[in-house]
Every structure is written in C-alpha cells, then in structure tokens.
C-alpha cells in the first residue's frame, strides 16, 4: 500500500476527530460491548476504528444510529439486505404464517421446504438442492460433496476469493488463519488470468487428487471485480478436463441476473452455492446442481454423506425465502434492478475519471478503489497491489458517513430494492463534492 502523504494524514485525522465528537453514544456502547464480546464484536467485518457506529433501527432503505444520525444504506448488509429493512407485505405475511399457523422447531420434513427447493431449482437451473444456514455452510457442504463424488481432496481457489468465514483467500500466499483444511487448497495468484489458472489447475491435478475448482463470477470481498466471460468459461473447461467439479459460488452473485449470473453467462457449473437474500431476510444457505453429484447426500443410498443441521429447513426461512423469491425479487425485478445498478456505476465512473478513485462491479454490486495512479481497469487484486491508498479510502468513508451515506469501510456497495433515484443522485453529488473538496489529494 502506498504510504499516505502529510496532507492526507491531516485530512484523515480531522475527519476521525469529527467522527469521535459526533458519535459519543456509539463510542459508549462499544466500550460496554467490549465487556462481554471480544473487542465488542461478534461479526469481524463490522468492526471499524476508532469504534463502530451502533445502529438502533432500520426502515426501508435507511438506518439510524444511537446518536440519531440517519443514513441511506448503500451497504445492504453485504448483499443479504437486498429486500430492505422493512419487510415487503408478501414476506411479512409469510413470516406471520410461519409463526401463527405453522409453528417453530417442528423437527420434521415440511411441505414448504419442498416448495422452496423446487423454486430454487427452477430459478437457478439446478437438478437438486439442499438447504443450509449460511453461504459459508453451503460452500463447505458443496466441497464435501465434490470430494465424496470424486474421491479426491484438493481444491483450487483464487486470490481475492471469499467463500465464507472459514474459507477466505485474500491474496497470493495468504490464507486466513481460521480457514479449514488449509493444506488442501491451491491458490491461483491472479483472478482473470486464464493461462495462469489453467497452469495451476493442471499442476494441482497432476497427483490425481484434485476434487474441485471453486470460483466467484464476481469477486465480492476481493473488490467487486467481475470475471471476464472467457476467463470463467476457460476455468470451467480446465476443471472438467481433469475431472474436477466446477463449483460456482453465487452466494452474492445470484442477485445479478434473473436466473443467477452463472446462467446469464452460460457457465453451466456442476455445483452452485447460494445464500444471503434468499432467506427473505433470515439466515439461509443452499447448494445444488447436478443430480449425480448431489446424490452423495441421498440418505436412501448406502454410504451417503450426512448433512445435518437443526435449522436447515426451519419454518421461518422456508416461508420467507419462498415469498421473497416468488413474489418480490422476481426475474423481471432482477433485470430492472441490476440495470439501475449499472447506470449508477457508469455515472460514478464519469464523476471519478482523472482522479485516484475508480469503480468496479456489475449490476447492483459496486466496489470503489483508491489507487496512486487512478487505475480504472482493475481485473484482479494483484493488478493494484502496492498502489492502493487506504488513507484516501478511510477519508472517503468518514466523510460519506458525515454526508449520510452508509457504505462499508473497504468500499463495498450493495444496492437495496426501493432506493429512491433522488437519493442515489445525492450520493453521486456527495462523491463529486468529496473529489472537489480534496482535489489536491485526488488528482492524478
């Protein structure tokens, strides 16, 4: 990362001082929370220095914090909050049905789990599907299935890839300390580098122990960097050439096209993982794909894998998820919504041109990057390694909060349904004003 200059340090220090002065109740709550939670936190991403803001409610597409500040939510709970903070009438009705007419913790098979499964299969072109409680679980079980199906263990992943709290590969040679089965993952150094990926797949398969290739069609945590179609298809072919299962992580990207991004791009994955918004606002995960691979989980077959989970088919998520997918986030809504996201990103690109700020993404997912040279065509994290300006990114985050816009500190934006156009225009104006205000820091 490029070292900050003195002017940037002064601007950042001033912004942080204003943040502390403006948020005494959040600071107090963080201190209290640290008495029972390590670091006052139970979801690592939500921690920010000098302390995180404490939100006390959400309504529609807005959030309010303990100090009374109102924000337009542009983070969308890392894409899980696609439906907004106020349940759609259909989702609310489904939730009440589950609570009042069905009940909780039935500990049995229900009609609704089959309905939701059938809808997921039809929507995302899956032959079979199983439910889980998160995207992390979905990826873990998908890989377990691929390993059982192939009788192999190793998995190829990509630098910048994130597949859950215990499946994180932030950079070349970097694996998070809590990543499971660390020795069995082989990391491709550069996303969007087909020749490099093919070489890694072939080397990993040389010993006859490559079970799967796991990839996102847009790297979410890795900077919202889209995979090029030729690259993604080439990776699929490389996997199939060596008999490895091609697993597409659509936990975030299923929202980006009417039938998921894999269908939109014609990727025909062997397995797909899902999560986030597909529980209708409740915790949810799913994995599915080819019937022959998914059969390793068929309990009617001798030697099948066990896939337990008390809440896999919980009545709340089965009802709200079904309502969200069938009545709210329909294929037609998805198409219009993602076109809106593309239009927003294109406007932001124009506003930022010639500065150290650039934007990446696809549809309703957008990433922002600050680099020393203002790199615009970012195809992988390696592409901007050593050029990132974390000081400018932090300054932007503090000042967007002051302006009433809630984004993640790392620069991730996930739009929510129903966000008013005039408020998105307000965000564009806030970005423009930021660039003008700090033109001495931002001009390349």
QUILIN-V130295 format. One record per residue. N is the residue number from 1. RES is the residue in one small letter. PSI is psi in radians with two decimals (999 if undefined). OMEGA is omega in whole degrees, -180 to 180 (999 if undefined). BURIAL is I if it has 16 or more other ideal C-beta (glycine too) atoms within 10 Angstrom, else O. Layout:
BEGIN
n->N res->RES psi->PSI omega->OMEGA burial->BURIAL
n->N res->RES psi->PSI omega->OMEGA burial->BURIAL
END
This chain:
BEGIN
n->1 res->x psi->2.36 omega->180 burial->O
n->2 res->x psi->2.39 omega->-179 burial->I
n->3 res->x psi->2.43 omega->179 burial->O
n->4 res->x psi->2.61 omega->175 burial->I
n->5 res->x psi->3.00 omega->-174 burial->O
n->6 res->x psi->-0.72 omega->180 burial->O
n->7 res->x psi->-0.71 omega->179 burial->O
n->8 res->x psi->-0.68 omega->179 burial->I
n->9 res->x psi->-0.71 omega->179 burial->O
n->10 res->x psi->-0.78 omega->-180 burial->O
n->11 res->x psi->-0.71 omega->-180 burial->I
n->12 res->x psi->-0.73 omega->179 burial->I
n->13 res->x psi->-0.69 omega->179 burial->O
n->14 res->x psi->-0.71 omega->180 burial->O
n->15 res->x psi->-0.70 omega->180 burial->I
n->16 res->x psi->-0.66 omega->178 burial->O
n->17 res->x psi->-0.71 omega->177 burial->O
n->18 res->x psi->-0.70 omega->179 burial->O
n->19 res->x psi->-0.82 omega->-180 burial->I
n->20 res->x psi->-0.77 omega->-179 burial->O
n->21 res->x psi->-0.58 omega->-175 burial->O
n->22 res->x psi->-0.15 omega->-172 burial->I
n->23 res->x psi->0.94 omega->-177 burial->I
n->24 res->x psi->-0.58 omega->-178 burial->O
n->25 res->x psi->-0.63 omega->175 burial->O
n->26 res->x psi->-0.70 omega->178 burial->I
n->27 res->x psi->-0.73 omega->179 burial->I
n->28 res->x psi->-0.75 omega->-179 burial->O
n->29 res->x psi->-0.66 omega->178 burial->I
n->30 res->x psi->-0.73 omega->178 burial->I
n->31 res->x psi->-0.75 omega->178 burial->O
n->32 res->x psi->-0.77 omega->-178 burial->O
n->33 res->x psi->-0.58 omega->-179 burial->I
n->34 res->x psi->-0.23 omega->177 burial->O
n->35 res->x psi->-0.28 omega->180 burial->O
n->36 res->x psi->-0.37 omega->178 burial->O
n->37 res->x psi->2.38 omega->178 burial->O
n->38 res->x psi->2.01 omega->-178 burial->O
n->39 res->x psi->0.22 omega->-179 burial->O
n->40 res->x psi->0.49 omega->-167 burial->I
n->41 res->x psi->2.50 omega->173 burial->O
n->42 res->x psi->0.22 omega->174 burial->O
n->43 res->x psi->1.78 omega->-166 burial->O
n->44 res->x psi->-0.71 omega->-176 burial->O
n->45 res->x psi->-0.49 omega->-175 burial->O
n->46 res->x psi->-0.13 omega->178 burial->O
n->47 res->x psi->2.30 omega->174 burial->O
n->48 res->x psi->2.58 omega->177 burial->I
n->49 res->x psi->2.54 omega->5 burial->O
n->50 res->x psi->-0.32 omega->174 burial->O
n->51 res->x psi->2.68 omega->179 burial->I
n->52 res->x psi->2.63 omega->172 burial->I
n->53 res->x psi->2.46 omega->177 burial->I
n->54 res->x psi->2.06 omega->-180 burial->I
n->55 res->x psi->2.39 omega->180 burial->I
n->56 res->x psi->-0.20 omega->174 burial->O
n->57 res->x psi->2.81 omega->175 burial->O
n->58 res->x psi->2.58 omega->177 burial->I
n->59 res->x psi->2.22 omega->-178 burial->O
n->60 res->x psi->-2.06 omega->179 burial->O
n->61 res->x psi->0.40 omega->-177 burial->I
n->62 res->x psi->2.69 omega->176 burial->I
n->63 res->x psi->2.66 omega->174 burial->I
n->64 res->x psi->2.39 omega->179 burial->O
n->65 res->x psi->3.08 omega->-176 burial->I
n->66 res->x psi->-0.44 omega->-180 burial->I
n->67 res->x psi->0.12 omega->174 burial->I
n->68 res->x psi->0.11 omega->179 burial->O
n->69 res->x psi->2.49 omega->-180 burial->I
n->70 res->x psi->2.41 omega->-177 burial->O
n->71 res->x psi->2.53 omega->165 burial->I
n->72 res->x psi->2.12 omega->-176 burial->I
n->73 res->x psi->1.87 omega->177 burial->I
n->74 res->x psi->0.05 omega->178 burial->I
n->75 res->x psi->-0.51 omega->175 burial->I
n->76 res->x psi->0.66 omega->-179 burial->I
n->77 res->x psi->0.83 omega->177 burial->O
n->78 res->x psi->0.65 omega->176 burial->I
n->79 res->x psi->-0.20 omega->177 burial->I
n->80 res->x psi->-0.43 omega->-177 burial->I
n->81 res->x psi->0.47 omega->-178 burial->I
n->82 res->x psi->-0.64 omega->-174 burial->I
n->83 res->x psi->-0.12 omega->-178 burial->I
n->84 res->x psi->3.07 omega->-174 burial->I
n->85 res->x psi->-0.26 omega->177 burial->I
n->86 res->x psi->2.06 omega->-176 burial->O
n->87 res->x psi->2.37 omega->172 burial->I
n->88 res->x psi->2.58 omega->180 burial->I
n->89 res->x psi->-0.65 omega->-180 burial->O
n->90 res->x psi->-0.68 omega->179 burial->I
n->91 res->x psi->-0.72 omega->178 burial->I
n->92 res->x psi->-0.76 omega->179 burial->O
n->93 res->x psi->-0.70 omega->179 burial->O
n->94 res->x psi->-0.70 omega->179 burial->I
n->95 res->x psi->-0.77 omega->180 burial->I
n->96 res->x psi->-0.62 omega->176 burial->O
n->97 res->x psi->-0.80 omega->179 burial->I
n->98 res->x psi->-0.72 omega->-178 burial->I
n->99 res->x psi->-0.79 omega->-169 burial->O
n->100 res->x psi->-0.58 omega->-174 burial->O
n->101 res->x psi->-0.40 omega->-176 burial->O
n->102 res->x psi->-0.92 omega->-180 burial->O
n->103 res->x psi->2.98 omega->-176 burial->O
n->104 res->x psi->2.73 omega->172 burial->O
n->105 res->x psi->0.94 omega->-179 burial->O
n->106 res->x psi->-0.47 omega->179 burial->O
n->107 res->x psi->0.68 omega->-177 burial->O
n->108 res->x psi->2.85 omega->173 burial->O
n->109 res->x psi->2.48 omega->180 burial->O
n->110 res->x psi->2.81 omega->176 burial->I
n->111 res->x psi->-0.66 omega->-173 burial->O
n->112 res->x psi->-0.55 omega->179 burial->I
n->113 res->x psi->-0.61 omega->176 burial->I
n->114 res->x psi->-0.69 omega->179 burial->O
n->115 res->x psi->-0.79 omega->-179 burial->O
n->116 res->x psi->-0.70 omega->179 burial->I
n->117 res->x psi->-0.77 omega->-180 burial->I
n->118 res->x psi->-0.67 omega->179 burial->O
n->119 res->x psi->-0.76 omega->178 burial->I
n->120 res->x psi->-0.75 omega->180 burial->I
n->121 res->x psi->-0.79 omega->-179 burial->I
n->122 res->x psi->-0.74 omega->-175 burial->O
n->123 res->x psi->-0.75 omega->-173 burial->I
n->124 res->x psi->0.23 omega->173 burial->I
n->125 res->x psi->0.90 omega->179 burial->I
n->126 res->x psi->2.48 omega->176 burial->I
n->127 res->x psi->-0.67 omega->177 burial->O
n->128 res->x psi->2.71 omega->-180 burial->I
n->129 res->x psi->2.64 omega->172 burial->I
n->130 res->x psi->2.62 omega->-176 burial->I
n->131 res->x psi->2.69 omega->175 burial->I
n->132 res->x psi->-2.91 omega->-175 burial->I
n->133 res->x psi->-0.08 omega->-180 burial->I
n->134 res->x psi->2.93 omega->174 burial->I
n->135 res->x psi->-0.61 omega->176 burial->I
n->136 res->x psi->-0.88 omega->179 burial->I
n->137 res->x psi->-0.72 omega->-179 burial->I
n->138 res->x psi->-0.77 omega->180 burial->I
n->139 res->x psi->-0.70 omega->178 burial->I
n->140 res->x psi->-0.78 omega->-178 burial->I
n->141 res->x psi->-0.59 omega->176 burial->I
n->142 res->x psi->-0.76 omega->179 burial->I
n->143 res->x psi->-0.67 omega->177 burial->I
n->144 res->x psi->-0.69 omega->178 burial->I
n->145 res->x psi->-0.73 omega->179 burial->I
n->146 res->x psi->-0.68 omega->180 burial->I
n->147 res->x psi->-0.71 omega->179 burial->I
n->148 res->x psi->-0.68 omega->-177 burial->I
n->149 res->x psi->-0.71 omega->-177 burial->I
n->150 res->x psi->-0.36 omega->-174 burial->I
n->151 res->x psi->0.37 omega->-179 burial->O
n->152 res->x psi->3.06 omega->-174 burial->I
n->153 res->x psi->-0.63 omega->-169 burial->O
n->154 res->x psi->2.66 omega->-179 burial->I
n->155 res->x psi->2.28 omega->175 burial->I
n->156 res->x psi->2.28 omega->177 burial->I
n->157 res->x psi->-3.11 omega->-174 burial->I
n->158 res->x psi->2.45 omega->176 burial->I
n->159 res->x psi->2.31 omega->-175 burial->I
n->160 res->x psi->-0.09 omega->-178 burial->I
n->161 res->x psi->2.49 omega->175 burial->I
n->162 res->x psi->2.15 omega->-178 burial->I
n->163 res->x psi->0.35 omega->178 burial->I
n->164 res->x psi->2.99 omega->-175 burial->I
n->165 res->x psi->-0.43 omega->179 burial->I
n->166 res->x psi->0.36 omega->179 burial->O
n->167 res->x psi->1.21 omega->-174 burial->I
n->168 res->x psi->2.28 omega->-175 burial->I
n->169 res->x psi->1.32 omega->-169 burial->I
n->170 res->x psi->-0.48 omega->-178 burial->I
n->171 res->x psi->-3.11 omega->-179 burial->I
n->172 res->x psi->2.16 omega->179 burial->O
n->173 res->x psi->0.11 omega->-179 burial->O
n->174 res->x psi->2.21 omega->174 burial->O
n->175 res->x psi->2.27 omega->-179 burial->I
n->176 res->x psi->2.54 omega->-176 burial->O
n->177 res->x psi->-0.38 omega->-180 burial->O
n->178 res->x psi->0.22 omega->178 burial->O
n->179 res->x psi->2.31 omega->-178 burial->I
n->180 res->x psi->2.67 omega->174 burial->O
n->181 res->x psi->0.78 omega->-173 burial->O
n->182 res->x psi->-0.76 omega->-174 burial->O
n->183 res->x psi->-0.26 omega->-175 burial->O
n->184 res->x psi->0.02 omega->178 burial->O
n->185 res->x psi->2.41 omega->176 burial->I
n->186 res->x psi->2.15 omega->-172 burial->I
n->187 res->x psi->2.18 omega->172 burial->I
n->188 res->x psi->2.20 omega->-172 burial->I
n->189 res->x psi->-0.54 omega->-172 burial->I
n->190 res->x psi->2.07 omega->174 burial->I
n->191 res->x psi->2.57 omega->-180 burial->I
n->192 res->x psi->0.20 omega->175 burial->I
n->193 res->x psi->1.65 omega->-174 burial->I
n->194 res->x psi->-0.79 omega->-178 burial->I
n->195 res->x psi->-0.71 omega->177 burial->O
n->196 res->x psi->-0.69 omega->179 burial->I
n->197 res->x psi->-0.76 omega->-180 burial->I
n->198 res->x psi->-0.70 omega->-180 burial->I
n->199 res->x psi->-0.73 omega->180 burial->O
n->200 res->x psi->-0.75 omega->179 burial->I
n->201 res->x psi->-0.77 omega->-179 burial->I
n->202 res->x psi->-0.71 omega->178 burial->O
n->203 res->x psi->-0.74 omega->-179 burial->O
n->204 res->x psi->-0.53 omega->-178 burial->I
n->205 res->x psi->-0.17 omega->-173 burial->I
n->206 res->x psi->-0.56 omega->-180 burial->O
n->207 res->x psi->0.06 omega->179 burial->O
n->208 res->x psi->0.43 omega->-175 burial->O
n->209 res->x psi->0.39 omega->-180 burial->O
n->210 res->x psi->2.00 omega->-177 burial->I
n->211 res->x psi->-0.69 omega->-170 burial->I
n->212 res->x psi->2.78 omega->168 burial->I
n->213 res->x psi->2.15 omega->-175 burial->I
n->214 res->x psi->2.21 omega->-174 burial->I
n->215 res->x psi->2.66 omega->170 burial->I
n->216 res->x psi->2.48 omega->176 burial->I
n->217 res->x psi->-0.35 omega->166 burial->I
n->218 res->x psi->2.12 omega->179 burial->I
n->219 res->x psi->1.98 omega->-176 burial->I
n->220 res->x psi->-1.23 omega->180 burial->I
n->221 res->x psi->-0.37 omega->-180 burial->I
n->222 res->x psi->0.17 omega->176 burial->I
n->223 res->x psi->0.20 omega->-178 burial->I
n->224 res->x psi->0.97 omega->-178 burial->I
n->225 res->x psi->2.04 omega->-179 burial->I
n->226 res->x psi->2.48 omega->172 burial->I
n->227 res->x psi->2.40 omega->177 burial->I
n->228 res->x psi->2.51 omega->-174 burial->O
n->229 res->x psi->-0.77 omega->180 burial->O
n->230 res->x psi->-0.65 omega->178 burial->O
n->231 res->x psi->-0.86 omega->-177 burial->I
n->232 res->x psi->-0.74 omega->179 burial->I
n->233 res->x psi->-0.64 omega->178 burial->I
n->234 res->x psi->-0.67 omega->177 burial->I
n->235 res->x psi->-0.73 omega->177 burial->I
n->236 res->x psi->-0.81 omega->-179 burial->I
n->237 res->x psi->-0.65 omega->178 burial->O
n->238 res->x psi->-0.70 omega->178 burial->I
n->239 res->x psi->-0.81 omega->-177 burial->I
n->240 res->x psi->-0.52 omega->-179 burial->O
n->241 res->x psi->-0.45 omega->-179 burial->O
n->242 res->x psi->0.19 omega->177 burial->I
n->243 res->x psi->0.37 omega->178 burial->O
n->244 res->x psi->2.62 omega->178 burial->I
n->245 res->x psi->2.25 omega->179 burial->I
n->246 res->x psi->1.91 omega->-176 burial->I
n->247 res->x psi->2.12 omega->180 burial->I
n->248 res->x psi->2.05 omega->178 burial->I
n->249 res->x psi->1.85 omega->179 burial->I
n->250 res->x psi->0.44 omega->180 burial->I
n->251 res->x psi->-0.73 omega->175 burial->I
n->252 res->x psi->-0.70 omega->-166 burial->I
n->253 res->x psi->-0.14 omega->179 burial->I
n->254 res->x psi->-0.38 omega->180 burial->I
n->255 res->x psi->-0.23 omega->-169 burial->I
n->256 res->x psi->-0.06 omega->179 burial->I
n->257 res->x psi->2.75 omega->-175 burial->I
n->258 res->x psi->-0.64 omega->-179 burial->I
n->259 res->x psi->0.39 omega->-176 burial->O
n->260 res->x psi->2.72 omega->-175 burial->I
n->261 res->x psi->-0.54 omega->179 burial->I
n->262 res->x psi->-0.75 omega->177 burial->I
n->263 res->x psi->-0.75 omega->-180 burial->I
n->264 res->x psi->-0.67 omega->-177 burial->I
n->265 res->x psi->-0.01 omega->179 burial->I
n->266 res->x psi->0.64 omega->-174 burial->O
n->267 res->x psi->-0.43 omega->179 burial->I
n->268 res->x psi->1.03 omega->180 burial->O
n->269 res->x psi->2.73 omega->175 burial->I
n->270 res->x psi->-0.70 omega->176 burial->I
n->271 res->x psi->2.61 omega->178 burial->I
n->272 res->x psi->2.46 omega->174 burial->I
n->273 res->x psi->2.52 omega->-174 burial->I
n->274 res->x psi->2.85 omega->177 burial->I
n->275 res->x psi->-2.59 omega->177 burial->I
n->276 res->x psi->-2.01 omega->-171 burial->I
n->277 res->x psi->-0.23 omega->-172 burial->I
n->278 res->x psi->-0.01 omega->171 burial->I
n->279 res->x psi->0.13 omega->180 burial->I
n->280 res->x psi->0.49 omega->-179 burial->I
n->281 res->x psi->-0.14 omega->177 burial->I
n->282 res->x psi->2.84 omega->-178 burial->I
n->283 res->x psi->2.36 omega->-174 burial->I
n->284 res->x psi->2.58 omega->170 burial->I
n->285 res->x psi->2.79 omega->177 burial->I
n->286 res->x psi->2.69 omega->174 burial->I
n->287 res->x psi->2.50 omega->-178 burial->I
n->288 res->x psi->-3.13 omega->-180 burial->I
n->289 res->x psi->-2.35 omega->-176 burial->I
n->290 res->x psi->2.36 omega->-178 burial->I
n->291 res->x psi->-0.65 omega->-177 burial->O
n->292 res->x psi->-0.60 omega->177 burial->O
n->293 res->x psi->-0.79 omega->-179 burial->I
n->294 res->x psi->-0.33 omega->179 burial->I
n->295 res->x psi->-0.27 omega->177 burial->I
n->296 res->x psi->-0.28 omega->178 burial->I
n->297 res->x psi->0.13 omega->-178 burial->I
n->298 res->x psi->1.93 omega->-175 burial->O
n->299 res->x psi->-0.16 omega->177 burial->O
n->300 res->x psi->-0.25 omega->-176 burial->O
n->301 res->x psi->2.43 omega->178 burial->O
n->302 res->x psi->2.38 omega->177 burial->O
n->303 res->x psi->0.17 omega->-179 burial->O
n->304 res->x psi->2.75 omega->178 burial->O
n->305 res->x psi->2.51 omega->173 burial->I
n->306 res->x psi->2.42 omega->176 burial->O
n->307 res->x psi->1.46 omega->-179 burial->I
n->308 res->x psi->2.98 omega->-180 burial->O
n->309 res->x psi->1.88 omega->-174 burial->O
n->310 res->x psi->-0.64 omega->-174 burial->O
n->311 res->x psi->0.23 omega->-179 burial->O
n->312 res->x psi->-0.77 omega->-177 burial->I
n->313 res->x psi->0.61 omega->-177 burial->I
n->314 res->x psi->2.49 omega->-171 burial->I
n->315 res->x psi->-0.58 omega->-179 burial->I
n->316 res->x psi->-0.95 omega->-177 burial->I
n->317 res->x psi->-0.59 omega->179 burial->I
n->318 res->x psi->-0.66 omega->-180 burial->I
n->319 res->x psi->-0.82 omega->-178 burial->I
n->320 res->x psi->-0.67 omega->178 burial->I
n->321 res->x psi->-0.75 omega->179 burial->I
n->322 res->x psi->-0.78 omega->180 burial->I
n->323 res->x psi->-0.73 omega->-179 burial->I
n->324 res->x psi->-0.74 omega->-175 burial->I
n->325 res->x psi->-0.57 omega->-176 burial->I
n->326 res->x psi->-0.50 omega->-173 burial->O
n->327 res->x psi->-0.34 omega->-176 burial->I
n->328 res->x psi->-1.13 omega->-178 burial->I
n->329 res->x psi->1.22 omega->180 burial->I
n->330 res->x psi->2.91 omega->177 burial->O
n->331 res->x psi->-0.67 omega->-179 burial->O
n->332 res->x psi->-0.75 omega->178 burial->O
n->333 res->x psi->-0.72 omega->180 burial->O
n->334 res->x psi->-0.78 omega->-178 burial->I
n->335 res->x psi->-0.81 omega->-179 burial->O
n->336 res->x psi->-0.75 omega->-177 burial->O
n->337 res->x psi->-0.77 omega->-178 burial->I
n->338 res->x psi->-0.49 omega->173 burial->I
n->339 res->x psi->-0.65 omega->177 burial->O
n->340 res->x psi->-0.71 omega->178 burial->I
n->341 res->x psi->-0.73 omega->177 burial->I
n->342 res->x psi->-0.73 omega->-179 burial->O
n->343 res->x psi->-0.72 omega->178 burial->O
n->344 res->x psi->-0.82 omega->-179 burial->I
n->345 res->x psi->-0.73 omega->180 burial->I
n->346 res->x psi->-0.66 omega->177 burial->O
n->347 res->x psi->-0.69 omega->178 burial->I
n->348 res->x psi->-0.67 omega->178 burial->I
n->349 res->x psi->-0.75 omega->180 burial->I
n->350 res->x psi->-0.78 omega->-179 burial->O
n->351 res->x psi->-0.66 omega->-174 burial->I
n->352 res->x psi->-0.15 omega->-175 burial->I
n->353 res->x psi->2.35 omega->-180 burial->O
n->354 res->x psi->0.08 omega->179 burial->O
n->355 res->x psi->-3.10 omega->179 burial->I
n->356 res->x psi->0.02 omega->180 burial->I
n->357 res->x psi->2.34 omega->175 burial->I
n->358 res->x psi->2.84 omega->-177 burial->I
n->359 res->x psi->2.49 omega->175 burial->I
n->360 res->x psi->3.06 omega->173 burial->I
n->361 res->x psi->-3.04 omega->177 burial->I
n->362 res->x psi->2.35 omega->177 burial->I
n->363 res->x psi->-2.26 omega->-173 burial->I
n->364 res->x psi->0.11 omega->176 burial->I
n->365 res->x psi->2.23 omega->-175 burial->I
n->366 res->x psi->2.44 omega->174 burial->I
n->367 res->x psi->2.54 omega->176 burial->I
n->368 res->x psi->2.53 omega->-174 burial->I
n->369 res->x psi->2.41 omega->172 burial->I
n->370 res->x psi->2.11 omega->180 burial->I
n->371 res->x psi->2.73 omega->-177 burial->I
n->372 res->x psi->-0.65 omega->-176 burial->I
n->373 res->x psi->0.11 omega->179 burial->O
n->374 res->x psi->0.57 omega->-179 burial->I
n->375 res->x psi->2.23 omega->-179 burial->I
n->376 res->x psi->-0.78 omega->-176 burial->O
n->377 res->x psi->1.44 omega->-177 burial->O
n->378 res->x psi->2.04 omega->-177 burial->I
n->379 res->x psi->-0.15 omega->176 burial->I
n->380 res->x psi->2.85 omega->176 burial->I
n->381 res->x psi->-0.58 omega->178 burial->I
n->382 res->x psi->-0.47 omega->-178 burial->I
n->383 res->x psi->-0.53 omega->-177 burial->I
n->384 res->x psi->0.20 omega->-180 burial->I
n->385 res->x psi->2.29 omega->-179 burial->O
n->386 res->x psi->-0.12 omega->-179 burial->O
n->387 res->x psi->-0.09 omega->-176 burial->I
n->388 res->x psi->2.48 omega->178 burial->I
n->389 res->x psi->1.50 omega->-180 burial->I
n->390 res->x psi->-0.50 omega->179 burial->O
n->391 res->x psi->-0.71 omega->179 burial->I
n->392 res->x psi->-0.63 omega->177 burial->I
n->393 res->x psi->-0.73 omega->179 burial->I
n->394 res->x psi->-0.72 omega->178 burial->I
n->395 res->x psi->-0.78 omega->179 burial->I
n->396 res->x psi->-0.78 omega->-178 burial->I
n->397 res->x psi->-0.85 omega->179 burial->I
n->398 res->x psi->-0.76 omega->-175 burial->I
n->399 res->x psi->-0.48 omega->173 burial->I
n->400 res->x psi->-0.65 omega->175 burial->I
n->401 res->x psi->-0.75 omega->178 burial->I
n->402 res->x psi->-0.60 omega->-179 burial->O
n->403 res->x psi->-0.08 omega->177 burial->I
n->404 res->x psi->0.47 omega->180 burial->I
n->405 res->x psi->2.17 omega->-176 burial->I
n->406 res->x psi->1.93 omega->174 burial->I
n->407 res->x psi->2.95 omega->176 burial->I
n->408 res->x psi->2.70 omega->-178 burial->I
n->409 res->x psi->-0.54 omega->-179 burial->I
n->410 res->x psi->-0.13 omega->175 burial->I
n->411 res->x psi->0.62 omega->-180 burial->I
n->412 res->x psi->2.30 omega->178 burial->I
n->413 res->x psi->2.25 omega->175 burial->I
n->414 res->x psi->1.89 omega->-176 burial->I
n->415 res->x psi->2.68 omega->178 burial->I
n->416 res->x psi->2.55 omega->176 burial->I
n->417 res->x psi->2.45 omega->176 burial->I
n->418 res->x psi->0.07 omega->178 burial->O
n->419 res->x psi->2.13 omega->-177 burial->I
n->420 res->x psi->2.43 omega->180 burial->O
n->421 res->x psi->-0.68 omega->-177 burial->O
n->422 res->x psi->-0.49 omega->178 burial->O
n->423 res->x psi->-0.57 omega->173 burial->O
n->424 res->x psi->-0.66 omega->175 burial->I
n->425 res->x psi->-0.65 omega->178 burial->O
n->426 res->x psi->-0.62 omega->177 burial->O
n->427 res->x psi->-0.75 omega->177 burial->I
n->428 res->x psi->-0.75 omega->179 burial->O
n->429 res->x psi->-0.67 omega->179 burial->O
n->430 res->x psi->-0.69 omega->177 burial->I
n->431 res->x psi->-0.77 omega->-180 burial->I
n->432 res->x psi->-0.76 omega->180 burial->O
n->433 res->x psi->-0.67 omega->177 burial->O
n->434 res->x psi->-0.80 omega->-179 burial->I
n->435 res->x psi->-0.66 omega->178 burial->I
n->436 res->x psi->-0.76 omega->-177 burial->O
n->437 res->x psi->-0.59 omega->-178 burial->O
n->438 res->x psi->0.67 omega->-177 burial->I
n->439 res->x psi->-0.52 omega->179 burial->O
n->440 res->x psi->-0.47 omega->179 burial->O
n->441 res->x psi->-0.44 omega->-168 burial->I
n->442 res->x psi->-0.41 omega->-177 burial->I
n->443 res->x psi->2.26 omega->-180 burial->O
n->444 res->x psi->999 omega->999 burial->O
END
